[in-house]
Amino acid sequence: MENGLLVLGIIVMLFVCMYGFAYGSVALEKLKYRKQAEELERIAAVKAAKRAEKQEARDAKLEKLRKRSEQIRLELNRLEKVNLHKTIDEHAIVEKMKGRIGTEQQQAAS
């Protein structure tokens, strides 16, 4: 009887070891796939963070360029107004001179 229980115990151990070996390889494979998936998610997160950082840098640069463009536009408008006033003033001076020359010529002709 004792030998029967020993043989039965050895057979049970054999089946448990076979089941453990078969399931162990499946469990290790699942663990490997899970780790691989986590690594891919981590890489995707790093890429997304880099993309977001680059996009933020582009947005900041674009905003800086827009501000500078607005400053240049305002300065050009100011200069255009100054030039317009100078042109109007010069035109008025020229008209006055023409008027003086015309009156002088009329006085000389009279």
VMD Tcl script that builds the backbone (N, CA, C; Angstrom):
set m [mol new atoms 330]
animate dup $m
set s [atomselect $m all]
$s set {name element resname resid chain x y z} {
  {N N MET 1 A 0.808 -1.179 0.000}
  {CA C MET 1 A 0.000 0.000 0.000}
  {C C MET 1 A 0.860 1.256 0.000}
  {N N GLU 2 A 1.903 1.193 0.810}
  {CA C GLU 2 A 2.774 2.366 0.847}
  {C C GLU 2 A 3.430 2.592 -0.502}
  {N N ASN 3 A 3.810 1.552 -1.151}
  {CA C ASN 3 A 4.422 1.692 -2.472}
  {C C ASN 3 A 3.408 2.199 -3.485}
  {N N GLY 4 A 2.151 1.841 -3.334}
  {CA C GLY 4 A 1.093 2.299 -4.236}
  {C C GLY 4 A 0.892 3.808 -4.104}
  {N N LEU 5 A 0.908 4.287 -2.842}
  {CA C LEU 5 A 0.761 5.729 -2.618}
  {C C LEU 5 A 1.979 6.483 -3.138}
  {N N LEU 6 A 3.140 5.865 -2.987}
  {CA C LEU 6 A 4.361 6.488 -3.487}
  {C C LEU 6 A 4.319 6.595 -5.010}
  {N N VAL 7 A 3.887 5.516 -5.664}
  {CA C VAL 7 A 3.797 5.515 -7.122}
  {C C VAL 7 A 2.739 6.524 -7.557}
  {N N LEU 8 A 1.609 6.556 -6.864}
  {CA C LEU 8 A 0.549 7.508 -7.169}
  {C C LEU 8 A 1.043 8.946 -6.981}
  {N N GLY 9 A 1.790 9.192 -5.930}
  {CA C GLY 9 A 2.360 10.522 -5.670}
  {C C GLY 9 A 3.337 10.927 -6.767}
  {N N ILE 10 A 4.167 9.950 -7.205}
  {CA C ILE 10 A 5.122 10.239 -8.267}
  {C C ILE 10 A 4.381 10.541 -9.570}
  {N N ILE 11 A 3.329 9.817 -9.866}
  {CA C ILE 11 A 2.557 10.059 -11.088}
  {C C ILE 11 A 1.883 11.442 -11.023}
  {N N VAL 12 A 1.318 11.763 -9.865}
  {CA C VAL 12 A 0.699 13.084 -9.691}
  {C C VAL 12 A 1.753 14.165 -9.877}
  {N N MET 13 A 2.932 13.971 -9.280}
  {CA C MET 13 A 4.027 14.943 -9.444}
  {C C MET 13 A 4.425 15.080 -10.907}
  {N N LEU 14 A 4.456 13.953 -11.627}
  {CA C LEU 14 A 4.797 13.972 -13.040}
  {C C LEU 14 A 3.788 14.812 -13.831}
  {N N PHE 15 A 2.485 14.589 -13.572}
  {CA C PHE 15 A 1.459 15.365 -14.277}
  {C C PHE 15 A 1.487 16.836 -13.883}
  {N N VAL 16 A 1.745 17.116 -12.625}
  {CA C VAL 16 A 1.834 18.513 -12.177}
  {C C VAL 16 A 3.027 19.203 -12.846}
  {N N CYS 17 A 4.147 18.502 -12.932}
  {CA C CYS 17 A 5.328 19.072 -13.590}
  {C C CYS 17 A 5.071 19.286 -15.082}
  {N N MET 18 A 4.408 18.328 -15.726}
  {CA C MET 18 A 4.101 18.474 -17.151}
  {C C MET 18 A 3.158 19.665 -17.366}
  {N N TYR 19 A 2.135 19.787 -16.517}
  {CA C TYR 19 A 1.200 20.894 -16.626}
  {C C TYR 19 A 1.925 22.219 -16.358}
  {N N GLY 20 A 2.764 22.219 -15.336}
  {CA C GLY 20 A 3.532 23.431 -15.013}
  {C C GLY 20 A 4.453 23.822 -16.149}
  {N N PHE 21 A 5.107 22.854 -16.744}
  {CA C PHE 21 A 6.008 23.145 -17.870}
  {C C PHE 21 A 5.225 23.702 -19.062}
  {N N ALA 22 A 4.103 23.060 -19.379}
  {CA C ALA 22 A 3.301 23.507 -20.521}
  {C C ALA 22 A 2.711 24.895 -20.245}
  {N N TYR 23 A 2.120 25.091 -19.077}
  {CA C TYR 23 A 1.513 26.370 -18.755}
  {C C TYR 23 A 2.573 27.436 -18.505}
  {N N GLY 24 A 3.709 27.040 -17.982}
  {CA C GLY 24 A 4.789 27.995 -17.720}
  {C C GLY 24 A 5.279 28.662 -18.985}
  {N N SER 25 A 5.423 27.890 -20.050}
  {CA C SER 25 A 5.877 28.489 -21.312}
  {C C SER 25 A 4.822 29.455 -21.856}
  {N N VAL 26 A 3.547 29.103 -21.707}
  {CA C VAL 26 A 2.473 29.991 -22.145}
  {C C VAL 26 A 2.471 31.255 -21.288}
  {N N ALA 27 A 2.634 31.095 -19.991}
  {CA C ALA 27 A 2.652 32.249 -19.083}
  {C C ALA 27 A 3.847 33.147 -19.382}
  {N N LEU 28 A 4.998 32.543 -19.650}
  {CA C LEU 28 A 6.182 33.350 -19.984}
  {C C LEU 28 A 5.984 34.093 -21.300}
  {N N GLU 29 A 5.339 33.440 -22.255}
  {CA C GLU 29 A 5.081 34.084 -23.536}
  {C C GLU 29 A 4.118 35.268 -23.365}
  {N N LYS 30 A 3.069 35.076 -22.565}
  {CA C LYS 30 A 2.136 36.170 -22.286}
  {C C LYS 30 A 2.844 37.322 -21.581}
  {N N LEU 31 A 3.720 36.991 -20.643}
  {CA C LEU 31 A 4.474 38.013 -19.924}
  {C C LEU 31 A 5.383 38.781 -20.884}
  {N N LYS 32 A 5.995 38.039 -21.809}
  {CA C LYS 32 A 6.875 38.672 -22.792}
  {C C LYS 32 A 6.073 39.625 -23.684}
  {N N TYR 33 A 4.899 39.191 -24.148}
  {CA C TYR 33 A 4.050 40.055 -24.978}
  {C C TYR 33 A 3.577 41.283 -24.203}
  {N N ARG 34 A 3.240 41.101 -22.942}
  {CA C ARG 34 A 2.796 42.216 -22.114}
  {C C ARG 34 A 3.908 43.241 -21.948}
  {N N LYS 35 A 5.127 42.758 -21.680}
  {CA C LYS 35 A 6.270 43.667 -21.543}
  {C C LYS 35 A 6.538 44.388 -22.866}
  {N N GLN 36 A 6.431 43.650 -23.973}
  {CA C GLN 36 A 6.652 44.243 -25.284}
  {C C GLN 36 A 5.603 45.315 -25.570}
  {N N ALA 37 A 4.345 45.040 -25.219}
  {CA C ALA 37 A 3.282 46.024 -25.426}
  {C C ALA 37 A 3.521 47.261 -24.564}
  {N N GLU 38 A 3.942 47.064 -23.322}
  {CA C GLU 38 A 4.233 48.202 -22.437}
  {C C GLU 38 A 5.386 49.035 -23.000}
  {N N GLU 39 A 6.398 48.360 -23.547}
  {CA C GLU 39 A 7.537 49.073 -24.129}
  {C C GLU 39 A 7.093 49.889 -25.351}
  {N N LEU 40 A 6.219 49.302 -26.188}
  {CA C LEU 40 A 5.704 50.028 -27.347}
  {C C LEU 40 A 4.873 51.234 -26.913}
  {N N GLU 41 A 4.081 51.071 -25.851}
  {CA C GLU 41 A 3.292 52.201 -25.333}
  {C C GLU 41 A 4.214 53.297 -24.803}
  {N N ARG 42 A 5.270 52.901 -24.124}
  {CA C ARG 42 A 6.218 53.876 -23.583}
  {C C ARG 42 A 6.895 54.642 -24.727}
  {N N ILE 43 A 7.302 53.914 -25.763}
  {CA C ILE 43 A 7.947 54.557 -26.920}
  {C C ILE 43 A 6.969 55.513 -27.603}
  {N N ALA 44 A 5.708 55.084 -27.745}
  {CA C ALA 44 A 4.694 55.945 -28.368}
  {C C ALA 44 A 4.465 57.199 -27.517}
  {N N ALA 45 A 4.466 57.046 -26.199}
  {CA C ALA 45 A 4.283 58.196 -25.309}
  {C C ALA 45 A 5.456 59.165 -25.426}
  {N N VAL 46 A 6.668 58.624 -25.531}
  {CA C VAL 46 A 7.848 59.486 -25.683}
  {C C VAL 46 A 7.785 60.237 -27.009}
  {N N LYS 47 A 7.399 59.531 -28.080}
  {CA C LYS 47 A 7.275 60.181 -29.390}
  {C C LYS 47 A 6.206 61.275 -29.352}
  {N N ALA 48 A 5.079 60.981 -28.705}
  {CA C ALA 48 A 4.006 61.977 -28.612}
  {C C ALA 48 A 4.474 63.190 -27.817}
  {N N ALA 49 A 5.223 62.962 -26.748}
  {CA C ALA 49 A 5.735 64.075 -25.948}
  {C C ALA 49 A 6.706 64.923 -26.769}
  {N N LYS 50 A 7.570 64.267 -27.543}
  {CA C LYS 50 A 8.506 65.014 -28.391}
  {C C LYS 50 A 7.765 65.814 -29.451}
  {N N ARG 51 A 6.731 65.182 -30.055}
  {CA C ARG 51 A 5.932 65.889 -31.054}
  {C C ARG 51 A 5.255 67.109 -30.441}
  {N N ALA 52 A 4.695 66.933 -29.245}
  {CA C ALA 52 A 4.025 68.051 -28.576}
  {C C ALA 52 A 5.022 69.162 -28.248}
  {N N GLU 53 A 6.214 68.770 -27.812}
  {CA C GLU 53 A 7.250 69.765 -27.486}
  {C C GLU 53 A 7.674 70.536 -28.737}
  {N N LYS 54 A 7.862 69.812 -29.846}
  {CA C LYS 54 A 8.242 70.469 -31.101}
  {C C LYS 54 A 7.122 71.387 -31.591}
  {N N GLN 55 A 5.871 70.931 -31.449}
  {CA C GLN 55 A 4.742 71.756 -31.876}
  {C C GLN 55 A 4.660 73.021 -31.024}
  {N N GLU 56 A 4.914 72.880 -29.730}
  {CA C GLU 56 A 4.906 74.046 -28.847}
  {C C GLU 56 A 6.009 75.029 -29.237}
  {N N ALA 57 A 7.171 74.511 -29.588}
  {CA C ALA 57 A 8.273 75.375 -30.019}
  {C C ALA 57 A 7.907 76.087 -31.327}
  {N N ARG 58 A 7.274 75.348 -32.261}
  {CA C ARG 58 A 6.845 75.971 -33.516}
  {C C ARG 58 A 5.808 77.051 -33.263}
  {N N ASP 59 A 4.859 76.770 -32.360}
  {CA C ASP 59 A 3.834 77.760 -32.049}
  {C C ASP 59 A 4.441 79.013 -31.429}
  {N N ALA 60 A 5.398 78.823 -30.535}
  {CA C ALA 60 A 6.059 79.970 -29.908}
  {C C ALA 60 A 6.813 80.791 -30.958}
  {N N LYS 61 A 7.501 80.117 -31.854}
  {CA C LYS 61 A 8.248 80.816 -32.908}
  {C C LYS 61 A 7.291 81.574 -33.827}
  {N N LEU 62 A 6.178 80.937 -34.179}
  {CA C LEU 62 A 5.187 81.577 -35.036}
  {C C LEU 62 A 4.600 82.809 -34.352}
  {N N GLU 63 A 4.303 82.701 -33.065}
  {CA C GLU 63 A 3.759 83.841 -32.331}
  {C C GLU 63 A 4.774 84.978 -32.282}
  {N N LYS 64 A 6.032 84.640 -32.101}
  {CA C LYS 64 A 7.085 85.652 -32.086}
  {C C LYS 64 A 7.177 86.339 -33.448}
  {N N LEU 65 A 7.098 85.556 -34.531}
  {CA C LEU 65 A 7.136 86.124 -35.874}
  {C C LEU 65 A 5.922 87.013 -36.140}
  {N N ARG 66 A 4.758 86.585 -35.647}
  {CA C ARG 66 A 3.552 87.401 -35.832}
  {C C ARG 66 A 3.675 88.732 -35.103}
  {N N LYS 67 A 4.189 88.680 -33.877}
  {CA C LYS 67 A 4.377 89.923 -33.123}
  {C C LYS 67 A 5.348 90.848 -33.846}
  {N N ARG 68 A 6.439 90.289 -34.329}
  {CA C ARG 68 A 7.431 91.096 -35.043}
  {C C ARG 68 A 6.828 91.661 -36.324}
  {N N SER 69 A 6.048 90.866 -37.028}
  {CA C SER 69 A 5.395 91.323 -38.247}
  {C C SER 69 A 4.449 92.479 -37.936}
  {N N GLU 70 A 3.713 92.362 -36.848}
  {CA C GLU 70 A 2.800 93.436 -36.442}
  {C C GLU 70 A 3.574 94.705 -36.101}
  {N N GLN 71 A 4.702 94.557 -35.407}
  {CA C GLN 71 A 5.533 95.720 -35.084}
  {C C GLN 71 A 6.045 96.383 -36.367}
  {N N ILE 72 A 6.496 95.590 -37.304}
  {CA C ILE 72 A 7.008 96.131 -38.570}
  {C C ILE 72 A 5.885 96.835 -39.323}
  {N N ARG 73 A 4.704 96.222 -39.353}
  {CA C ARG 73 A 3.568 96.821 -40.050}
  {C C ARG 73 A 3.207 98.170 -39.428}
  {N N LEU 74 A 3.170 98.228 -38.098}
  {CA C LEU 74 A 2.856 99.488 -37.424}
  {C C LEU 74 A 3.918 100.546 -37.715}
  {N N GLU 75 A 5.173 100.126 -37.702}
  {CA C GLU 75 A 6.253 101.076 -37.982}
  {C C GLU 75 A 6.172 101.579 -39.427}
  {N N LEU 76 A 5.868 100.692 -40.365}
  {CA C LEU 76 A 5.715 101.112 -41.764}
  {C C LEU 76 A 4.537 102.070 -41.922}
  {N N ASN 77 A 3.449 101.805 -41.226}
  {CA C ASN 77 A 2.301 102.721 -41.275}
  {C C ASN 77 A 2.684 104.088 -40.717}
  {N N ARG 78 A 3.416 104.089 -39.618}
  {CA C ARG 78 A 3.848 105.348 -39.018}
  {C C ARG 78 A 4.749 106.125 -39.976}
  {N N LEU 79 A 5.714 105.407 -40.579}
  {CA C LEU 79 A 6.612 106.061 -41.536}
  {C C LEU 79 A 5.853 106.574 -42.758}
  {N N GLU 80 A 4.861 105.810 -43.198}
  {CA C GLU 80 A 4.068 106.244 -44.338}
  {C C GLU 80 A 3.306 107.525 -44.007}
  {N N LYS 81 A 2.770 107.600 -42.796}
  {CA C LYS 81 A 2.066 108.816 -42.378}
  {C C LYS 81 A 3.028 109.997 -42.309}
  {N N VAL 82 A 4.224 109.745 -41.753}
  {CA C VAL 82 A 5.223 110.812 -41.667}
  {C C VAL 82 A 5.594 111.281 -43.066}
  {N N ASN 83 A 5.832 110.349 -43.975}
  {CA C ASN 83 A 6.176 110.707 -45.358}
  {C C ASN 83 A 5.026 111.427 -46.033}
  {N N LEU 84 A 3.802 111.027 -45.765}
  {CA C LEU 84 A 2.641 111.677 -46.343}
  {C C LEU 84 A 2.546 113.121 -45.857}
  {N N HIS 85 A 2.765 113.314 -44.537}
  {CA C HIS 85 A 2.739 114.674 -43.998}
  {C C HIS 85 A 3.861 115.520 -44.601}
  {N N LYS 86 A 5.034 114.933 -44.737}
  {CA C LYS 86 A 6.150 115.667 -45.352}
  {C C LYS 86 A 5.835 116.016 -46.795}
  {N N THR 87 A 5.258 115.073 -47.523}
  {CA C THR 87 A 4.908 115.306 -48.918}
  {C C THR 87 A 3.861 116.402 -49.020}
  {N N ILE 88 A 2.868 116.344 -48.141}
  {CA C ILE 88 A 1.832 117.380 -48.148}
  {C C ILE 88 A 2.454 118.729 -47.816}
  {N N ASP 89 A 3.333 118.757 -46.795}
  {CA C ASP 89 A 4.006 120.003 -46.420}
  {C C ASP 89 A 4.871 120.511 -47.571}
  {N N GLU 90 A 5.623 119.630 -48.205}
  {CA C GLU 90 A 6.472 120.026 -49.337}
  {C C GLU 90 A 5.615 120.516 -50.502}
  {N N HIS 91 A 4.508 119.830 -50.731}
  {CA C HIS 91 A 3.611 120.231 -51.804}
  {C C HIS 91 A 3.041 121.624 -51.524}
  {N N ALA 92 A 2.698 121.861 -50.263}
  {CA C ALA 92 A 2.177 123.185 -49.891}
  {C C ALA 92 A 3.253 124.255 -50.084}
  {N N ILE 93 A 4.489 123.946 -49.728}
  {CA C ILE 93 A 5.591 124.898 -49.900}
  {C C ILE 93 A 5.803 125.190 -51.375}
  {N N VAL 94 A 5.770 124.145 -52.200}
  {CA C VAL 94 A 5.945 124.309 -53.643}
  {C C VAL 94 A 4.816 125.166 -54.205}
  {N N GLU 95 A 3.604 124.933 -53.764}
  {CA C GLU 95 A 2.460 125.717 -54.231}
  {C C GLU 95 A 2.607 127.181 -53.825}
  {N N LYS 96 A 3.090 127.425 -52.600}
  {CA C LYS 96 A 3.313 128.797 -52.152}
  {C C LYS 96 A 4.371 129.470 -53.017}
  {N N MET 97 A 5.453 128.732 -53.300}
  {CA C MET 97 A 6.523 129.280 -54.145}
  {C C MET 97 A 5.998 129.601 -55.539}
  {N N LYS 98 A 5.188 128.682 -56.086}
  {CA C LYS 98 A 4.598 128.929 -57.406}
  {C C LYS 98 A 3.726 130.181 -57.364}
  {N N GLY 99 A 2.976 130.292 -56.267}
  {CA C GLY 99 A 2.125 131.465 -56.110}
  {C C GLY 99 A 2.949 132.733 -56.030}
  {N N ARG 100 A 4.065 132.707 -55.297}
  {CA C ARG 100 A 4.939 133.879 -55.185}
  {C C ARG 100 A 5.569 134.211 -56.534}
  {N N ILE 101 A 6.050 133.163 -57.206}
  {CA C ILE 101 A 6.682 133.380 -58.516}
  {C C ILE 101 A 5.658 133.949 -59.487}
  {N N GLY 102 A 4.462 133.395 -59.439}
  {CA C GLY 102 A 3.401 133.887 -60.324}
  {C C GLY 102 A 3.075 135.336 -60.026}
  {N N THR 103 A 2.998 135.713 -58.757}
  {CA C THR 103 A 2.698 137.111 -58.402}
  {C C THR 103 A 3.859 138.015 -58.748}
  {N N GLU 104 A 5.076 137.523 -58.558}
  {CA C GLU 104 A 6.263 138.317 -58.914}
  {C C GLU 104 A 6.319 138.546 -60.424}
  {N N GLN 105 A 5.987 137.524 -61.187}
  {CA C GLN 105 A 5.994 137.653 -62.635}
  {C C GLN 105 A 4.889 138.610 -63.082}
  {N N GLN 106 A 3.774 138.549 -62.408}
  {CA C GLN 106 A 2.667 139.447 -62.762}
  {C C GLN 106 A 3.045 140.878 -62.406}
  {N N GLN 107 A 3.728 141.055 -61.271}
  {CA C GLN 107 A 4.149 142.409 -60.889}
  {C C GLN 107 A 5.224 142.907 -61.838}
  {N N ALA 108 A 6.111 142.015 -62.253}
  {CA C ALA 108 A 7.175 142.437 -63.159}
  {C C ALA 108 A 6.583 142.749 -64.526}
  {N N ALA 109 A 5.578 142.010 -64.911}
  {CA C ALA 109 A 4.967 142.230 -66.213}
  {C C ALA 109 A 4.115 143.513 -66.196}
  {N N SER 110 A 3.679 143.944 -65.055}
  {CA C SER 110 A 2.835 145.116 -65.022}
  {C C SER 110 A 3.606 146.363 -65.013}
}
mol reanalyze $m
mol bondsrecalc $m
mol representation Tube
mol addrep $m
